[in-house]
Amino acid sequence: MISYLKGIVAGIQTIGANRVILTLEVNGLGYDLQVPQRLANHLPESGGVTQIFTHLQIREEVPFLYGFASPAERDLFRHLLTVTGIGAALAIALLDTLELPDLVQAIIAGNTQILIQAPGVGKKIAERICLELKSKLVEWRKSAGFFVATGGPAPGILEEVQMTLFALGYTAHEVSHALHVVSEDIGLPKDAYVEDWIKQAISLISVANKFNCHLSLIILLCLPTPNS
């Protein structure tokens, strides 16, 4: 079993819509690993050194290597593979859609509305994930060092708040993060009006997006020109 690989980033290739292949050179050998897009976005440039935690899968006698940023991410991937009807593609799609703690929380809370934001994950599959993994992840998260936040809208209004924000084009990660901040940092009561949750979340996301745009502009302005 290969637990992890540490080597030089030799290349990153995107195949199709969601398949990202990292070529990692280790002691003169090149390993191809399928990795989440979220991990690929944070890898060093070609020639940089990185450590990737791996999962080896054999399908029809052909080995496939999958790479992850941490042992916890790899372990959750393995948990997802145990769910009936979930293959590597759907498991990676889920890991790409939500940050690890948010994904664990969504499964434990039975929040199918946010799980179906992952490409290829329908309502029935989301319900199956929650049904088959909830009790396992309650125990696993303790050893993995996760906690499940208790903030956010009350269960009776959570789905309406999320559906509205998704309809406005916000991503699952943006919505999950915004609702957590609105609850924990701003202190909006769980049973506040749906409209209040939506307004606060939109305001928070808008501020974050403006900051990211300004930061990107600053970085671009600081980059050296080709003739410098």
N, C-alpha and C positions, 0 to 999 in steps of 0.2 A: 504494500500500500504506500502511495506517495502522499505524505502529509502536506508538504509545501515545497515550492521551488523558489530559489533565490538566484536571480541572474540579470542579464542585460535585456532591456526592451529592444527587440530587433525589428518589430513592426506591429502595426495594428490595422486590421482590415475589417470593414463592415460588409457583410454578405446579406443581401436582401434587406428587409425592413428592420429586423431586430437582432440579427446574429452578428456578434462582434468577436473576432478571432485575434487573440494576442499571441505573437510569436516571441517566445522567451528563450534567449540563449543561455544555457547553463553548462559550463565546462566544455564549450565547443560543440554542444548538441543543441539543436533548435526544437523546442516543444511548442506545439500549437494548442492553445487553450481557449475554449469559449468562455467569455466573461460578460458580466452585466455591463451595459452601457455606462451606468453610474460609476463603475470601477474604471472603465477605460478613460472616462473624462478626467480622472485624477492621477493617471499614470504619468511618470516622467517622460520626457521626450525620448526619441530614439537614441539609444546609447546610455540612457540612465539605468541605474540599478534599482530593482524592486523585489519584494517578496510576495508571493502569491500562494494562498492556501488552496489546496486542490481536492477534487473529488474525481475518482476514476470510475468510469462506467463502461461495462462491456455489453455491446448490443450486436447480436449476430456475429460474435467472435471478433468484432471490431472495437478497439479501445477508443474511448472519448475522454478527454480531460476537460474539466470545468474549473475555472479559477475564481477566487473570491478574496475580498479585502481583509477578512478576519475569520478566525475559527467559528465565531458565532454565526456569521453570514453563511458559511458553508454548512453548519449544523442545521440551520433553518431550511436551507435548500434540501438537505437530506430528509428532513421531516416532511416537507411538501411533496417529495417524490413518493412517500408512502401513501398518499391520498389516492384513492381510486380515480383513475382518469387524468391524473396530473403527471405530465412528462417534464423533461428538462426545460423545454421552451416556455411552458406556462409558469414554471417555478421561477425562472429568470425574469420573466415579464413582471411577476409580482414583486420581486426584489428590486426591479428597476422603477416600479411605480411608487413605492413607499419606502421611506427610511426604515431601517430594521426595527427600532422600537415601535414605530407607528404600525408596521405590518403585524407585529406580534400582538399589539393591543387590539387591532381591528379583528383579528381571529379570535382572541379570547372574549372580546365583547360581542362577537357575532355580528359585526358591522359589515354586512354583505354589500351595502350600498357603495362603500369605498373600495371594496375588493374588486367589484366588477369594473372599476376604472382601468384595471390592467388589461391590455390587449389579449383577446381570446378567452377571458374569464367571464362566463355567464353567471346568471343568478343561481342555477342549480349547482354548478361547480363551486361557487362561493359558499353556498350553504353546506356542501359536502366538506369543504376545507374546515369550516368552523366546527362542524359536527365531529369530524374525525381527529382534529388536532387540539381542540380547546383544552381538554384535560391534560394532554401531553405537554402543551406549552405552558400551562400554569405551573407545572413542576420544573420544566426546563428553564424557564426564564429566571428562576431563583439562582440556579447554578451558573447561568450565563451572565448574571449581573444586571438584568433588566428589571425595571419596575413598570407597572401599568398605571398610567396617570388616571386620576379620577375626575379630572376637569372636563370641560366641554358642556354642550347643551344637554338637558335632560333627555332620556331615551325617547320620550314621546314627541320631541320636536327635532331631534338630531337628524333624522332622515330628510325632513322637509328642508332644513337648513342646508344640508349637503347637496341635495338634488338641485336646489336653486343656484348654489355656487357653481356646481358642475355645469349647469345649463348656461351659465354666464361665461364658460370657457376656462375656468380655473382648474389646475391640475389637482390630482389627489394629494400630492405632497403639499402644495400651497394651502389647500383647504384644511388638511390635518394639522399643519403647523399653525395656521392662523387661529383656528378654534382653540388650540391648546394655549396659545399666548393670550388670547382674549379672556380665557378662563383664569389662567394662573397669574398673569402679570397685570391685566386690566381689572380682573375681579368681577366680571359680569356674572350675575347669578345664573345658576343652571336653568331656572324656570323663567328667565327673562323672555320677552316676546321674540318670536321668530325673526321679526323685522330688525330687532336690535342686534341679534347675533349676526345677521347677514350684513348689516351696515358696518358693524365693528370689524368684521372679517375683511370686507372689501376695502375698508380704509387701511387696515394693516397691510394687506397684500399690495395695495397701490403704493404705499410708502416704501415697502421693501423693493418693489420693482423699479421705482424711481432711483433709489439708492444704487441698485445694481447697474442701472443704465449710466448713472454718473460715474460710478467706479470704473466701468468698462471704458468710458470716454477718457478718464484720467490715465488709465493704463495705455490706451492707444496714443495719447499725446506724449507720454513719457518714452515710448519706444523710439529707438534711434532710426533715423531715415537711412535709406540704402546708401546715400553718398557720405554719411557722417562717419 
